[in-house]
C-alpha cells in the first residue's frame, strides 16, 4: 500500500521531471497556469517539507527541484506576455507560497514558534 507521503514524493518526481500533465510542463510548453496542477505540486512540496524538516541532509533531486521551482517559475511567469492566472492576488499568493516552501525546505521551520497554517490558494 502506498502512503500519502510516498504519493507526494512521486508527484514531486513527476513534476520535477516535467512529465506529461505536470504543472511545470504546462507552464513551459503550453504557457498555461493549471490551478489544479499547481495545487497538486504545492501540496506535495509541503509534504516533503514536513517529512524532511529535521533532516541534516537533503536528497539532491529534491533540492534541485525546489530550487528550480522557486527560481524559475517566478522568472518565467514575470514576462509581460505570460498569461498569468487571475485574479492577481491569487498569482501573488502563489509566488509567495513557492518562496515560503523553498525557505522551509532549505532552512527548516525552526524560526517559527507555532505551527504555520497554509491557507488554500
N, C-alpha and C positions, 0 to 999 in steps of 0.2 A: 504494500500500500504506500502511495506517495504522500508525504507530509505536505502541509501548507508551505513550509519553508523550502522543501525540495522543489515544489511547484514555482515558488517565487524565484529561486535561483535559475530554474530552467527558463522562465520568462526573461530574466536578465541575459542569459546566454543567447537566446534568440534575438533579443533587442540589440545587444552589443555586436552581434554578427550581422545585423541589419537583414534578417531573414524576411521572407515574404510575409506581408501583413504587419510587420513591426512598425512602431511609431517612427523610428529613425529612417527606415527605408521610405516610408510615405512622405516624410518631411523632405528628404533629399531628392528622391526621384520624382515624386508627384507634386511637390510644393503644396502638400496638403497637411493640415493640422487635424489629426484624427483624435477627437476628445476621448473616446473610449480607449484607444491605444495608449494615449498619454497617461490616462488614469491607471491602466494596467502596468505601465512602466514605473510610474511614480510609486505605486503601492509595492511593487517588487523591490524597488530601491529602498523604500522604508523598511521592508522586512529584512533586507541584507544589512542595513544599518543596525537594526535591533539585534540581529544574530551576531554580528562581528564587533559590537561596541566595546567589548572588553578584550579583544584580541590585540596582541602586540604586533603581529604580522598579518598582512592582508594578501589575499590572492592577487597576483599581478593582473590577471584578466579582469577581475572586478575593479581594481584600482584604475586601470586604463579606461574601462567603460565609464566609470563615474566621472573621471577627468574629462573624457570626450563629451559626455552629455553636458557637464557643467560649463564647458568652454565653447563647444561647437554649436549647440542648439541656440544659445543667445546670439552668437555671432551670425549664424545663418538666417535666423528669423528677424534680425535687426535690419536687414536690407530693405530699403524703401519699397521695393517691388514685391516683397514676400507677402502673400495674402494671410495676414495674421488673423487669428481667431478673434471673434468679438463676443462680448464687449471687451474693451481694452483692459478693464480691471481684471478680467479673467486671465488674459495673457500676462499681465504684470505679476499676478499671483503665482502663475506657473513658473515664471522666471525666478521669482523669489524662492519658490519651493525647491527648484533644482539646485539653487545655490545653498539653501539650508541643508539639503540632503547630502551634498558633496562635503560641506563643512562637518556634518555629523559623521559621515563615513570616514573621513581622514583624521578628524580630531577627537571624535567621541562626543558624548553628550555630558561630560563631567562638568562643564561650565554652568550647568543649569541645576538649580536646587530642587526643582519639582518636575514631574513628568510633563513633557511637551504634548500639547494637543494639536492634532493635524486636522484642521477643518477641511471638508470636501471642497474641491475647486469647481 
